[in-house]
Amino acid sequence: MKRLTIGLLAALAASAAFAEDVPAPKPLDAKIDRVLRSSLTRCKEMTLSQQESPMNLPASFSSILVKVESPRAACETQTLVVTSRLGGIYVGVPWIIRDVEGKTIEEKLKNFAWQSLHMNFTPEVDRSALTADGLFRVTMVQTTEFGKMPMQGEVDPEGNVFFMGHFQRLVDDTNAARLKTLEPFISAAPQEGSAKPSVTVIEFSDFECPSCQHASGYMNPIMSKYSDQVRYIRYDLPLVSMHPWALSAAVAGRAIYKQKPALFWDYKKEVYENQEKLSSFTIDDFARSFAKDHELDLAKYDADVNSADLRADVLKAAGAALTNDVRSTPTYMVNGVFIDAGENGKGLEEYVASLLKK
């Protein structure tokens, strides 16, 4: 399972190392447990426990280190849960920037990202108002050779700590809030199945990702059985920092979908079947030949593929996913809940079936 490009663990390593000698783990508070499970992928067997946090945060915040254990290696992880004195809660790994070189918060964030994550960000700090937790909102614009990918976060006014993503309240419905934020991008993504679904499966995927290739057929048995009850949405999440042709493949797919929605699924299948043969030098000709062979309007196709707006839309959608707890590709979200697909997709199929039986 491909881990994402935000560099959460790298950020933690740059800020504070995980302690090797820690006290025995303790059970989680019930409210924190609920919020945390909404941010993590749900696995059949997973145990959450807390330990003392290794991170030195400002006095207005406290944190615990949470360890997730499971028989499935893909489900095991460590993360931090940060709470503020003003009632907010955050799941993830903050960036400690207090000692980073820079005269402004923007300079500190830019320098930290480059020095610790080897990523080029242009931070935009909104100082017009504070959040409920006393933080400034930040847009972190990742500059890539393909365009700009904006991600959202929050920083304390003193420039000590940055949180990629957002704080929430303990009473919030995390899953519903995430879906609401992603809805503009979900509505534009390729989709098939029921117009009035009981279950909606969103697959966050990357055309160049080998794990995504392996998982590319996971939805086939589900849709063959439940297409009248299930809506399947493919959400493009090209990891542009490590996959040089993933974005081009995604944009071409959107151009095909705009003309013949049903044809997109054939395109998806052919890209994954030929993934090992494709490269940055061949993907454009491959996709255009597919469009030509399937009698698309090539003038319209070319215009869409070369559209700066379409490319920007895909990058904005990817940034929104990264901001909202999508941490790997492929990731499956079922009715707003992150679900472990299991071996060969059996866990995903069983979970969807269990919802339809209720």
C-alpha positions in Angstrom: 0.0 0.0 0.0 1.6 3.2 -1.1 2.0 5.8 1.6 1.4 9.4 0.7 3.6 12.3 -0.1 2.8 14.7 2.7 5.6 12.9 4.7 3.8 12.6 8.0 6.4 10.2 9.5 9.2 12.3 8.1 7.6 15.4 9.7 7.6 13.6 13.0 11.1 12.4 12.6 12.2 16.0 11.9 10.2 17.3 14.9 10.7 14.6 17.5 11.6 10.9 17.4 9.3 8.2 18.7 10.6 7.2 22.1 12.1 3.8 22.3 11.5 3.4 26.0 7.9 4.3 26.7 5.4 3.3 29.4 3.0 0.4 28.9 0.1 1.4 26.6 -3.2 2.5 28.1 -6.8 2.3 26.8 -8.1 5.4 25.0 -10.7 7.8 26.2 -14.0 6.8 24.6 -14.6 10.2 22.8 -11.0 10.3 21.5 -11.3 6.7 20.4 -14.4 7.6 18.3 -12.8 10.5 16.6 -9.6 8.6 15.9 -11.4 5.6 14.4 -13.2 8.0 12.0 -9.8 9.2 10.8 -8.2 5.8 10.4 -9.0 2.9 8.1 -11.4 0.5 9.7 -10.0 -3.0 9.8 -11.7 -6.2 11.0 -9.2 -6.5 13.9 -7.5 -3.5 15.3 -6.5 -2.5 18.8 -5.8 1.1 19.8 -3.7 2.1 22.7 -2.1 5.3 23.9 1.4 6.1 25.1 3.2 9.3 26.2 3.7 11.6 23.3 7.3 12.3 22.2 6.4 15.8 20.8 7.0 19.0 22.6 3.9 21.2 21.7 3.0 24.7 22.9 1.3 24.9 26.3 -2.1 25.4 24.8 -2.0 21.9 23.3 -1.5 18.4 24.7 -0.9 15.2 22.8 -0.8 11.4 23.1 0.9 8.9 20.8 -1.6 6.2 19.6 -0.4 2.8 18.4 -2.7 0.8 16.2 -2.1 -3.0 16.2 -3.6 -5.5 13.9 -2.9 -8.9 12.4 -2.9 -7.1 9.0 0.3 -5.2 8.5 -1.5 -2.7 6.3 -3.6 -1.7 9.3 -0.8 -1.1 11.7 0.3 2.5 12.3 1.2 5.2 14.8 -0.2 8.7 15.0 -0.7 11.5 17.3 -3.9 12.8 18.8 -3.6 16.5 19.7 -6.2 18.3 21.9 -6.4 22.1 22.4 -7.5 23.9 25.6 -10.4 25.4 23.6 -11.9 22.0 22.9 -10.5 21.0 19.5 -9.0 17.6 18.5 -6.6 16.8 15.7 -5.3 13.5 14.4 -2.0 13.5 12.5 1.6 14.6 12.9 2.2 18.3 13.5 5.2 20.1 12.1 7.3 21.7 14.9 8.6 24.9 13.3 9.6 27.0 16.3 13.3 26.7 15.6 13.2 26.6 11.8 15.0 29.5 10.1 12.7 32.3 8.9 11.5 35.7 9.8 7.8 35.0 9.1 5.5 32.0 9.5 5.5 31.6 5.7 9.3 31.4 5.6 9.4 28.9 8.4 6.8 26.6 6.7 8.5 26.8 3.4 11.9 26.0 4.9 10.6 23.2 7.0 8.9 21.5 4.0 12.0 21.8 1.9 14.5 20.8 4.5 12.5 17.9 6.1 10.2 16.7 3.3 12.1 17.8 0.2 8.9 19.4 -1.1 8.4 22.9 -2.5 5.4 24.7 -0.8 4.3 28.2 -1.0 2.4 28.9 2.2 -0.5 31.4 2.4 -1.4 32.4 5.9 -4.8 34.0 6.6 -4.3 36.4 9.5 -7.8 38.0 9.2 -9.4 35.7 11.8 -8.6 32.9 14.3 -10.1 29.5 14.3 -12.1 28.2 17.3 -8.7 26.8 18.6 -6.9 30.2 18.2 -5.0 29.3 15.0 -4.5 30.9 11.6 -5.8 29.1 8.6 -3.1 28.2 6.1 -3.2 27.2 2.4 -0.1 25.2 1.6 0.4 25.2 -2.2 2.6 22.5 -3.4 4.5 23.6 -6.5 5.0 20.7 -9.0 6.1 20.6 -12.6 2.4 19.8 -13.4 0.8 22.7 -11.6 -0.1 23.7 -8.1 -1.7 21.4 -5.5 -3.3 23.3 -2.6 -3.7 21.7 0.8 -5.2 23.2 4.0 -3.8 23.5 7.5 -3.6 25.6 10.6 -0.7 27.3 12.4 -0.4 29.0 15.8 0.1 32.8 15.6 3.5 32.6 17.2 4.8 30.3 14.5 5.6 27.3 16.7 3.6 24.5 15.3 1.7 23.7 12.0 -1.1 21.2 11.6 -1.8 19.8 8.1 -5.5 19.4 8.0 -8.0 20.8 10.5 -9.0 20.6 14.2 -12.5 19.4 14.8 -14.8 19.3 17.8 -15.3 16.1 19.8 -19.1 16.2 19.0 -18.5 16.5 15.2 -19.6 13.8 12.8 -16.2 13.4 11.2 -17.3 11.2 8.3 -20.2 13.6 7.3 -17.9 16.6 7.5 -15.3 14.9 5.3 -17.9 14.0 2.7 -19.3 17.5 2.7 -15.8 19.0 2.1 -15.0 16.5 -0.7 -18.5 16.7 -2.4 -17.6 19.2 -5.1 -14.8 17.0 -6.3 -16.7 13.8 -5.8 -19.5 15.1 -8.1 -17.1 15.7 -10.9 -15.3 12.3 -10.6 -16.1 9.3 -12.9 -18.9 7.2 -11.4 -21.3 4.4 -12.2 -24.0 2.3 -10.6 -27.2 3.4 -8.8 -28.5 6.9 -9.1 -30.1 6.5 -5.7 -27.6 4.3 -3.9 -27.9 2.7 -0.5 -24.1 2.4 -0.5 -21.5 4.7 -2.1 -17.9 3.5 -2.5 -15.3 6.1 -3.3 -11.9 4.7 -4.5 -9.0 7.1 -4.1 -6.5 5.8 -6.7 -3.5 6.6 -8.8 -3.0 5.2 -12.3 0.8 4.7 -11.8 0.5 3.1 -8.4 1.3 -0.7 -8.5 -0.9 -1.3 -5.5 -3.8 0.4 -7.3 -3.1 -1.8 -10.3 -3.4 -4.9 -8.1 -6.7 -3.5 -6.6 -8.2 -2.3 -9.9 -10.7 -5.2 -10.0 -11.8 -5.1 -6.4 -15.1 -3.3 -7.3 -16.0 -5.7 -10.2 -17.7 -8.4 -8.1 -19.5 -5.7 -6.0 -20.9 -3.9 -9.1 -21.8 -7.2 -10.8 -24.0 -8.1 -7.8 -25.2 -4.7 -6.5 -25.1 -2.1 -9.3 -28.7 -1.3 -8.5 -27.9 -0.4 -4.9 -24.2 0.7 -5.1 -22.6 3.8 -6.6 -18.9 3.5 -7.4 -16.8 6.6 -7.7 -13.2 6.7 -8.8 -11.5 9.7 -7.2 -8.2 10.5 -8.9 -5.3 10.9 -6.4 -2.1 11.2 -8.6 0.9 11.2 -6.3 2.8 13.6 -8.5 5.9 13.7 -6.4 6.7 10.0 -7.1 4.6 9.1 -10.1 5.5 11.3 -13.1 2.7 10.2 -15.5 -0.1 9.6 -13.1 -1.6 13.1 -13.5 -1.5 13.0 -17.3 -3.3 9.6 -17.2 -5.9 11.1 -14.8 -6.6 14.1 -17.0 -6.9 12.0 -20.1 -9.4 9.8 -18.3 -11.5 12.8 -17.4 -11.4 14.0 -21.0 -12.7 10.5 -22.1 -15.3 10.5 -19.3 -16.7 13.9 -20.4 -17.5 12.5 -23.9 -18.4 8.9 -23.1 -18.8 8.1 -19.4 -19.1 4.4 -19.9 -15.9 4.3 -21.9 -13.9 5.6 -19.0 -14.0 2.2 -17.3 -12.5 0.5 -20.4 -9.8 3.2 -20.4 -9.1 2.5 -16.7 -8.8 -1.2 -17.4 -6.4 -0.7 -20.3 -4.1 1.7 -18.4 -3.7 -0.8 -15.6 -3.1 -3.7 -18.0 -0.3 -1.7 -19.6 1.0 0.1 -16.5 4.4 -1.5 -16.6 4.9 -0.5 -20.2 3.8 3.1 -19.8 6.0 6.1 -19.1 5.9 9.9 -19.1 7.0 9.7 -22.8 4.3 7.3 -23.9 1.2 8.0 -21.8 -0.1 10.9 -24.0 0.1 8.9 -27.2 -1.4 5.8 -25.5 -4.4 7.8 -24.2 -5.0 9.6 -27.5 -4.8 6.4 -29.5 -7.4 4.9 -27.1 -9.6 8.0 -27.7 -9.1 7.7 -31.5 -9.8 3.9 -31.6 -13.0 4.5 -29.7 -14.2 7.2 -32.1 -14.1 10.2 -29.7 -14.2 13.7 -31.0 -10.4 14.2 -31.0 -10.6 18.0 -31.3 -12.7 18.1 -28.1 -10.5 15.5 -26.5 -7.3 17.5 -27.3 -8.9 20.7 -25.9 -9.9 19.0 -22.7 -6.5 17.3 -22.2 -4.7 20.6 -22.7 -7.2 22.5 -20.5 -5.4 24.2 -17.6 -8.7 24.3 -15.7 -9.2 20.5 -15.9 -5.6 19.8 -14.8 -6.1 22.3 -11.9 -9.3 20.6 -10.9 -7.6 17.3 -10.6 -4.8 18.8 -8.5 -7.3 20.6 -6.3 -9.2 17.4 -5.7 -6.0 15.6 -4.8 -5.0 18.3 -2.3 -8.4 18.1 -0.7 -8.1 14.3 -0.3 -4.7 14.7 1.3 -6.0 17.3 3.7 -8.9 15.1 4.7 -7.2 12.0 6.1 -6.6 10.0 2.8 -3.2 8.6 3.6 -2.5 6.0 1.0 -3.5 4.7 -2.4 -5.7 2.9 -3.0 -8.1 4.0 -0.2 -11.7 3.0 -0.1 -14.4 5.1 1.6 -17.8 3.4 2.1 -20.6 5.8 3.1 -17.9 8.1 4.5 -16.0 5.4 6.4 -12.5 4.4 5.5 -12.5 0.6 5.0 -9.6 -1.9 4.7 -10.1 -3.8 1.4 -8.6 -6.9 2.9 -7.0 -9.7 0.9 -7.9 -9.4 -2.8 -10.7 -7.0 -1.9 -12.7 -9.6 0.1 -12.9 -7.3 3.1 -14.4 -4.5 1.0 -16.9 -6.8 -0.6 -18.0 -8.3 2.8 -18.4 -4.8 4.3 -20.6 -3.6 1.4 -22.7 -6.7 1.6 -23.1 -6.3 5.4 -24.5 -2.7 4.9 -27.0 -3.9 2.2 -28.3 -6.6 4.5 -29.3 -4.1 7.2 
